[in-house]
Amino acid sequence: MSEISAKELQSKLENGEQLNIVDVREDDEVAQGIIPGAKHIRLSEIPQRTNEFEKDKHYYMVCRSGGRSGRATEFLKEQGYDVTNMAGGMLAWEGDVEK
């Protein structure tokens, strides 16, 4: 599985790269803060919402610690999507968040 560190992802955002970030945490977790510009799709909804992903785009998956986003990454990879997991999840994130 392809992974990126929170620091590397933060650097990409700070350099102005247009990224497709998907946060797979639950609603109450996201309410505490989400990476600016990230889309929220709960892990349990990913299989029903694959139509919201495009095969020609790259996605970065995020959760609290990296486990759930890792499962989402593996599932989407199996479906033919270009996906990278953010290792360490939001626990490792030191950048800005939106509430």
JOHUZI-V619102 format. One record per pair of residues at least 12 apart in sequence whose C-alpha atoms are under 7 Angstrom apart, sorted by the first residue. I is the first residue (numbers start at 1). J is the second residue. D is the distance in whole Angstrom. If there is no record, write none. Layout:
I/J/D + I/J/D
This chain:
1/74/7 + 2/84/5 + 2/85/6 + 3/84/5 + 3/85/5 + 3/86/6 + 3/87/6 + 4/84/7 + 4/85/6 + 4/86/5 + 4/87/6 + 5/86/6 + 5/87/5 + 6/86/6 + 6/87/7 + 6/88/7 + 6/92/6 + 6/93/5 + 10/95/6 + 20/38/7 + 20/58/7 + 20/59/5 + 20/60/6 + 21/38/5 + 21/39/6 + 21/59/6 + 21/60/5 + 21/61/6 + 22/38/5 + 22/39/5 + 22/40/6 + 22/41/7 + 22/59/7 + 22/60/6 + 22/61/5 + 22/62/6 + 23/38/6 + 23/39/6 + 23/40/5 + 23/41/6 + 23/61/6 + 23/62/5 + 23/63/6 + 24/40/6 + 24/41/5 + 24/42/4 + 24/43/5 + 24/62/6 + 24/63/5 + 24/69/6 + 25/42/5 + 25/43/7 + 25/63/5 + 25/64/7 + 26/42/6 + 31/99/6 + 32/99/6 + 33/97/5 + 33/98/5 + 33/99/5 + 34/97/5 + 34/98/5 + 34/99/6 + 35/96/7 + 35/97/5 + 35/98/6 + 36/97/6 + 36/98/5 + 43/68/7 + 43/72/7 + 55/80/7 + 55/81/5 + 55/82/7 + 57/82/7 + 58/82/5 + 58/83/6 + 59/82/6 + 59/83/5 + 59/84/6 + 60/83/6 + 60/84/5 + 60/85/6 + 60/86/7 + 61/73/6 + 61/84/6 + 61/85/5 + 61/86/6 + 62/85/7 + 62/86/6 + 62/89/6 + 63/89/5 + 63/90/6 + 64/89/5 + 64/90/5 + 64/91/6 + 65/88/5 + 65/89/4 + 65/90/6 + 65/91/6 + 66/86/6 + 66/87/5 + 66/88/5 + 66/89/5 + 69/85/6 + 70/85/6 + 73/85/6
